[in-house]
Amino acid sequence: MLLKNLLRTNLTDDKLGNLDVRGITHDSNAVKAGDAYFCLTDDACKAAERCKEALKNGASVAISGQKVDNALKVRNVRDVFAKACKTFYGAACEQMTMIGVTGTNGKTTTSHIIAEILNDNGIKTGVIGTNGVFYGGKHFASPLTTPDADFLHKTFKEMKDDGVQCVVMEVSAHAIDQKRTNGIIFDYGILTNVTQDHLDYFKTFDAYEQTKLGFFNSHHMKKGFVCADDNSARKLIDSCNIPIKSYGLFSPSDIFATNIFCSLNGSNFVANVCDDVVEIKTNLVGKYNVYNCLAAMGVCHEMGLDCKQLASGLNFMYPVEGRFNVSYIDGKYVVVDFAHSPDSLKNVLTTAKSLTDGKVFVVFGCGGNRDRDKRHKMGMIAERFADVVCLTDDNPRNENSLDIIADIEKGMNSEHFVEPDREKAIKKMIDLAEEGDIVIIAGKGAEKYQEIGDKKVPYNDFDVIYQIFKESDPERMARREYYDN
């Protein structure tokens, strides 16, 4: 592809404009011969180094937002990069129905519910988000919740070539701010909620909120769905330049639920989707998952599915990995959940409280080099809504583990356990729990690693639970392993 066609502009230098571009990347280390390299850093010194490295590695051209020798300077390089990636990969996103899900909590679950409903009804759907990329029986890791534009559009093309008709993707606040999705016009967008998170990056809640709300305009999508019970999301209902539909439980909404009953086996409710009424029985646990179901049902209904089709997809869907996944060990319930913000931790703990007459135990930590202001708040929430608390590691990164725990403890007054070794902490809480109690293991969900220093060390909460389960009844596990072999 010629550079002038990639950038969709006439360049004053014909020789430069007629350069043949064979690939596109923002990673100077991944450059291959003939690639167009886009340097996204705002640091002029780093830009000079990276552009030089990219050209040395064979890039046909380096493009930067900074004035750098031997590089083409453009305004708003992130926007140019995102749109160039779309062009390079044939605008595959325009040939599929695109659904973007944003919000502090609920993005992963809502995305997977939509995909389950659509796939169940014969609409081949792919997913991109925290748990990875899924389509056509394939599953591979995603480098970020919302990847950079080169990864995104390459994936869109692969999906389209595989026959995917619809893509559901999580859209993070970082991605919106960094323009990773610029150039994509989503057919439908969902805003689940806006609660405190990522203030290490956005500095203030207002800035974070405005980034989320700013995604809902005609530059990014055609129609939006927002939670009427969320203070921030509700602001869009009367002040948006695209059509908006609402969903909720307590505020007047286009899509709502009644007769809600939740247990550790799932949730039952009656859904009213724009005056179409249907009874839902799903294995998703908790009232916050009723919200996620309503959002998903609203979008799928707008796509033309009737309530019978919505119910079919929801009633037989697979659990979402790392989202209130329940195991049963010696009469105790053990729940793995990704909850890593104050609001999500509160949701999980209050849900657990409502589902047992026993005690609620929680194991959790906070990520290093991330929003410090939420740590003491999560400590307060854990102390208030759990009976027994154990503080542990959760991706300490380049911070001292005990310093992170000390920040959490600033919000706590009651006795609690401290065990930085996450595996030992989980074993301790399960050992202390009694029949009928619920042990919540929060923060990591489906993650397959601990970030310690600059390394990702293999680790998974489910693996720890499985080992404890095996040890709880070795004779039973021996019989199972014999037959499995």
C-alpha positions in Angstrom: 0.0 0.0 0.0 1.3 3.5 -0.9 2.0 5.7 2.1 -0.2 8.5 0.7 -3.1 6.0 0.5 -2.4 4.7 4.0 -2.5 8.2 5.4 -5.3 9.3 3.1 -3.6 12.5 2.3 -1.4 14.0 -0.4 2.2 14.4 0.7 4.3 17.3 -0.7 7.1 14.8 -1.3 6.0 12.5 -4.1 8.8 10.1 -3.4 7.7 9.8 0.2 4.0 9.5 -0.8 4.7 6.7 -3.2 6.6 4.6 -0.6 5.4 1.0 -0.6 4.2 0.1 3.0 4.2 -3.6 3.7 3.2 -3.5 7.4 2.2 -1.2 10.2 3.4 -1.1 13.8 3.9 1.2 16.8 6.6 -1.1 18.3 10.1 -0.2 17.1 11.4 -3.6 18.3 8.9 -5.4 16.1 9.6 -3.5 12.9 10.0 -5.6 9.8 11.4 -4.6 6.4 9.0 -2.2 4.6 6.9 -1.4 7.7 5.5 2.0 8.5 6.5 2.8 12.1 4.3 5.1 14.1 6.0 6.6 17.2 3.3 7.3 19.8 5.4 8.8 22.6 5.1 12.4 23.6 8.7 12.5 24.8 10.9 14.0 22.0 14.1 12.3 23.2 12.4 8.9 23.3 10.8 9.6 19.9 14.2 10.3 18.3 15.7 7.1 19.7 12.7 4.9 18.7 12.4 6.3 15.2 16.2 5.8 14.7 15.8 2.2 15.9 12.8 1.5 13.7 14.6 2.8 10.6 17.6 0.7 11.4 15.4 -2.3 11.7 14.1 -1.8 8.2 11.1 0.5 8.5 10.3 2.3 5.2 9.1 5.3 7.1 8.9 6.6 10.6 6.0 8.8 11.6 5.9 10.8 14.8 4.0 13.6 16.6 7.4 15.1 17.5 9.9 16.9 15.3 12.4 14.1 14.7 15.2 13.8 12.1 14.3 11.4 9.3 10.7 11.1 10.5 7.5 12.4 9.1 5.8 14.7 11.6 2.0 14.6 11.9 -0.5 16.3 14.1 -2.3 14.0 16.6 -0.2 10.9 15.8 -2.4 8.5 17.8 -5.5 9.5 15.8 -3.5 9.2 12.5 -2.1 5.8 13.6 -5.5 4.4 14.5 -7.1 5.4 11.2 -4.1 4.2 9.2 -4.4 0.8 10.8 -8.0 0.6 9.8 -7.1 1.5 6.2 -4.2 -0.9 6.0 -6.3 -3.8 7.1 -9.1 -3.1 4.7 -11.5 -1.4 7.1 -12.7 -4.9 8.2 -14.5 -3.3 11.2 -16.9 -1.7 8.7 -17.9 -5.1 7.4 -19.1 -6.4 10.7 -21.5 -5.3 13.4 -19.4 -3.6 16.1 -20.4 -3.4 19.8 -18.3 -1.5 22.3 -18.7 -2.0 26.1 -17.2 0.5 28.5 -17.6 1.2 32.2 -15.6 0.6 35.4 -17.1 -2.8 36.1 -19.0 -5.3 34.1 -17.3 -4.9 30.7 -16.0 -8.5 30.5 -19.2 -10.2 31.6 -21.5 -8.0 29.5 -19.3 -8.7 26.4 -19.4 -12.4 26.9 -23.2 -12.4 27.6 -23.8 -10.6 24.3 -21.5 -13.1 22.4 -23.2 -16.1 24.0 -26.7 -14.8 23.0 -25.6 -14.0 19.4 -23.6 -17.2 18.9 -26.5 -19.3 20.3 -28.7 -17.7 17.7 -26.4 -18.3 14.7 -24.7 -14.9 14.6 -21.0 -15.7 14.5 -19.5 -13.3 17.1 -16.0 -12.6 18.3 -14.9 -11.0 21.6 -11.9 -8.9 22.5 -11.2 -7.9 26.1 -9.6 -8.6 29.4 -9.8 -12.4 29.1 -8.4 -12.4 25.6 -9.6 -12.8 22.0 -12.3 -15.4 21.2 -13.8 -16.3 17.9 -14.6 -19.4 15.9 -13.3 -21.8 18.5 -10.0 -19.8 18.7 -8.7 -18.2 21.9 -5.5 -16.2 22.4 -4.3 -13.6 24.8 -4.9 -9.9 24.3 -2.0 -7.6 25.2 -4.4 -5.1 26.8 -8.1 -5.0 27.7 -8.4 -2.8 24.6 -5.3 -3.4 22.4 -3.5 -0.8 20.3 -4.9 -0.1 16.9 -2.4 -2.3 14.9 -3.4 -5.4 17.0 -7.0 -4.5 16.9 -7.4 -4.0 13.1 -5.2 -7.0 12.3 -7.6 -9.1 14.5 -10.7 -7.6 12.9 -9.4 -8.7 9.5 -8.7 -12.2 10.8 -12.1 -12.4 12.3 -13.8 -11.2 9.1 -11.8 -13.7 7.0 -13.0 -16.4 9.4 -16.7 -15.5 8.8 -17.3 -13.4 12.0 -20.4 -11.3 11.6 -20.2 -9.3 14.9 -17.5 -8.1 17.2 -18.0 -7.3 20.9 -15.1 -5.6 22.5 -14.3 -4.0 25.8 -13.3 -0.3 25.5 -11.2 0.9 28.4 -10.9 4.5 29.5 -7.2 4.4 28.7 -8.1 3.3 25.1 -10.5 6.1 24.7 -8.1 8.7 26.0 -5.3 7.3 23.8 -7.5 7.2 20.7 -6.9 3.4 20.1 -10.5 3.0 18.8 -10.6 6.2 16.7 -11.9 5.5 13.2 -14.2 2.7 14.5 -17.9 3.7 14.4 -19.6 1.2 16.8 -23.1 0.2 15.8 -23.9 0.0 19.5 -22.2 1.2 22.7 -22.8 0.3 26.4 -21.9 2.2 29.5 -22.3 -0.1 32.5 -21.2 2.3 35.3 -18.5 4.8 36.3 -16.9 4.4 39.8 -13.5 5.1 41.1 -10.6 3.5 39.3 -7.4 4.4 37.4 -6.9 7.7 39.2 -3.1 7.1 38.9 -3.6 7.9 35.2 -6.6 10.3 35.1 -5.7 12.1 38.4 -9.3 13.1 39.2 -12.6 11.3 39.0 -14.1 14.0 36.9 -11.4 13.5 34.2 -12.1 9.7 34.3 -15.8 10.2 34.1 -15.6 12.7 31.2 -13.4 10.2 29.3 -16.1 7.5 29.6 -19.0 9.8 28.8 -17.1 11.4 25.9 -17.1 8.0 24.1 -20.9 8.4 23.6 -21.1 10.6 20.6 -21.6 10.3 16.8 -17.8 10.2 16.2 -17.6 6.9 18.0 -21.0 5.1 17.7 -24.6 5.1 16.3 -26.6 4.1 19.4 -26.0 3.8 23.1 -27.3 1.9 26.1 -26.7 3.2 29.6 -27.5 2.2 33.1 -30.2 4.5 34.5 -29.3 3.6 38.1 -25.7 4.9 37.7 -25.3 8.6 38.5 -22.6 9.1 35.8 -24.3 7.0 33.1 -27.6 8.7 33.7 -26.1 12.0 32.5 -26.1 10.8 29.0 -29.9 10.1 28.8 -30.8 13.7 28.1 -27.5 15.1 26.8 -26.3 13.0 24.0 -26.2 13.5 20.2 -27.0 9.8 19.5 -30.1 7.7 20.4 -29.8 6.4 23.9 -31.8 3.6 25.6 -31.6 2.9 29.3 -31.7 -0.1 31.5 -32.0 -0.5 35.3 -33.7 -1.8 38.3 -34.7 1.2 40.3 -35.0 4.1 37.8 -37.5 4.4 34.9 -35.9 2.5 32.1 -36.5 1.1 28.6 -35.2 -2.3 29.8 -35.7 -3.5 33.4 -36.2 -6.5 35.6 -38.6 -7.6 38.3 -39.1 -10.7 40.5 -35.3 -11.1 41.0 -34.1 -14.1 42.9 -30.4 -14.8 43.3 -28.6 -17.9 44.7 -25.2 -19.5 44.5 -26.5 -21.4 41.5 -27.5 -18.3 39.5 -30.2 -15.8 39.1 -33.9 -15.8 38.1 -35.8 -12.7 37.0 -38.4 -11.4 34.7 -37.0 -9.0 32.0 -39.0 -6.3 30.2 -37.1 -5.4 27.1 -38.8 -2.4 25.5 -42.2 -4.0 26.4 -41.3 -7.5 25.4 -41.4 -9.7 28.6 -39.5 -12.9 29.2 -38.5 -15.0 32.2 -34.8 -15.5 32.6 -32.9 -18.3 34.4 -29.1 -17.9 34.2 -26.1 -19.3 36.0 -24.7 -15.8 36.6 -24.8 -14.9 40.3 -25.8 -11.6 41.9 -27.9 -8.5 41.2 -25.0 -6.8 39.5 -25.1 -9.6 36.9 -28.8 -8.9 36.4 -27.7 -5.4 35.2 -25.1 -7.0 32.9 -27.8 -9.3 31.5 -30.2 -6.4 30.9 -27.5 -4.4 29.0 -26.7 -7.4 26.8 -30.4 -8.1 26.2 -31.0 -4.5 25.1 -28.4 -4.6 22.4 -29.3 -8.0 21.1 -33.0 -7.1 21.0 -32.1 -3.9 19.1 -30.2 -6.2 16.6 -33.5 -8.0 15.9 -33.6 -11.0 18.4 -36.9 -11.7 20.1 -37.2 -12.4 23.8 -37.4 -16.2 23.2 -34.0 -16.0 21.5 -32.6 -13.8 24.3 -33.7 -16.3 26.9 -32.3 -19.2 25.0 -28.8 -17.6 24.9 -28.9 -16.6 28.6 -30.4 -19.7 30.1 -27.7 -22.0 28.7 -24.6 -19.8 28.7 -21.2 -20.8 30.0 -19.9 -19.0 33.1 -17.5 -16.1 32.4 -14.0 -17.1 33.6 -12.9 -15.2 36.7 -16.3 -13.6 37.3 -18.0 -15.0 40.5 -16.9 -18.6 39.7 -18.0 -20.9 42.5 -16.2 -24.0 43.7 -17.4 -26.3 46.5 -14.8 -27.8 48.9 -15.8 -29.8 51.9 -19.1 -27.9 52.4 -17.4 -24.5 51.8 -18.1 -22.2 48.8 -15.0 -20.7 47.2 -15.5 -17.8 44.8 -12.9 -16.4 42.3 -13.8 -12.9 41.1 -11.9 -10.2 39.3 -13.2 -7.5 41.7 -10.3 -5.0 42.0 -12.0 -1.6 42.5 -13.9 -0.3 45.6 -17.3 -0.7 43.9 -16.7 -4.1 42.4 -15.4 -5.5 45.7 -18.5 -4.1 47.5 -20.8 -5.8 44.9 -19.1 -9.2 45.3 -19.1 -9.1 49.1 -22.7 -7.9 49.5 -23.8 -10.5 47.0 -22.0 -13.2 49.0 -23.5 -11.9 52.3 -27.0 -12.2 50.8 -26.4 -15.8 49.7 -25.3 -17.4 52.9 -26.2 -17.6 56.6 -22.6 -18.4 57.3 -19.5 -16.1 57.3 -17.9 -14.4 54.4 -14.1 -14.5 54.1 -12.2 -12.4 51.7 -8.6 -12.6 50.3 -7.5 -9.6 48.3 -4.8 -7.1 47.6 -4.2 -4.0 45.4 -2.0 -3.6 42.4 1.4 -1.8 42.6 2.1 1.3 40.7 -1.6 2.0 40.3 -4.3 4.2 42.0 -3.2 4.4 45.6 -6.3 6.4 46.7 -8.5 3.3 46.3 -6.5 1.1 48.6 -7.8 2.4 52.0 -11.3 2.5 50.5 -11.1 -1.2 49.6 -9.8 -1.9 53.1 -12.9 -0.1 54.6 -15.2 -2.0 52.3 -13.6 -5.4 53.1 -13.8 -4.7 56.8 -17.4 -3.6 56.6 -18.9 -6.4 54.4 -16.7 -9.4 55.2 -16.4 -11.3 58.5 -12.8 -12.3 58.0 -10.2 -10.4 55.9 -6.8 -11.5 54.7 -4.6 -9.0 52.8 -2.2 -10.4 50.3 -0.4 -9.7 47.0 -2.1 -8.7 43.8 0.5 -7.7 41.1 2.8 -5.7 43.4 4.9 -4.7 40.4 7.7 -2.4 41.5 6.2 -1.5 44.9 7.0 -3.2 48.1 4.2 -5.6 48.9 4.0 -4.7 52.6 3.8 -1.0 51.7 0.7 -1.7 49.5 -0.9 -3.7 52.3 -0.1 -0.8 54.8 -2.0 1.5 52.5 -5.0 -0.8 52.5 -4.8 -1.0 56.3 -5.2 2.7 56.6 -8.9 2.1 56.0 -9.2 -0.7 58.6 -9.7 -0.8 62.4 -10.6 -4.4 63.1 -8.3 -7.4 63.4 -7.4 -9.1 60.1 -4.8 -11.4 58.6 -1.8 -10.4 56.5 -0.2 -13.0 54.3 1.7 -11.6 51.2 2.1 -15.0 49.7 -1.3 -15.3 47.8 -1.3 -19.1 47.7 -0.8 -19.3 51.5 -3.4 -16.7 52.1 -6.0 -18.6 50.1 -5.2 -21.8 51.9 -5.4 -20.1 55.3 -8.9 -18.7 54.6 -10.2 -21.9 53.2 -8.8 -23.8 56.3 -10.5 -21.3 58.6 -13.9 -21.4 56.9 -16.5 -23.8 58.0 -19.4 -25.5 56.2 -21.7 -23.0 54.6 -19.2 -20.2 54.6 -18.1 -18.4 51.5 -14.5 -17.5 50.7 -14.1 -14.7 48.2 -10.8 -14.6 46.3 -10.8 -11.2 44.7 -8.7 -9.2 42.3 -7.1 -11.5 39.8 -9.9 -13.4 38.2 -8.7 -15.3 35.2 -5.2 -13.8 35.2 -2.4 -16.4 34.7 0.4 -14.5 36.4 1.6 -12.3 39.2 3.4 -9.1 38.2 6.4 -8.9 40.5 9.0 -6.3 39.6 9.1 -6.2 35.8 8.4 -9.9 35.4 5.1 -11.9 35.0 5.5 -14.9 37.2 3.1 -17.8 36.4 0.3 -18.0 38.9 -3.5 -18.6 38.8 -6.1 -18.6 41.6 -8.0 -21.5 40.0 -4.8 -23.6 40.1 -4.5 -23.0 43.8 -8.1 -23.9 44.5 -7.8 -27.1 42.3 -4.8 -28.2 44.3 -6.7 -27.6 47.6 -9.6 -29.5 46.2 -7.4 -32.5 45.3 -5.9 -32.5 48.7 -9.3 -32.4 50.4 -10.1 -35.9 49.1 -7.1 -37.6 47.6 -8.9 -40.9 47.2 -11.6 -39.4 45.1 -9.0 -37.5 43.0 -7.0 -40.6 42.5 -10.0 -42.4 41.2 -10.8 -39.5 38.9 -7.3 -39.3 37.5 -7.3 -43.1 37.0 -10.4 -42.9 34.8 -9.1 -39.7 33.1 -6.0 -41.5 32.0 
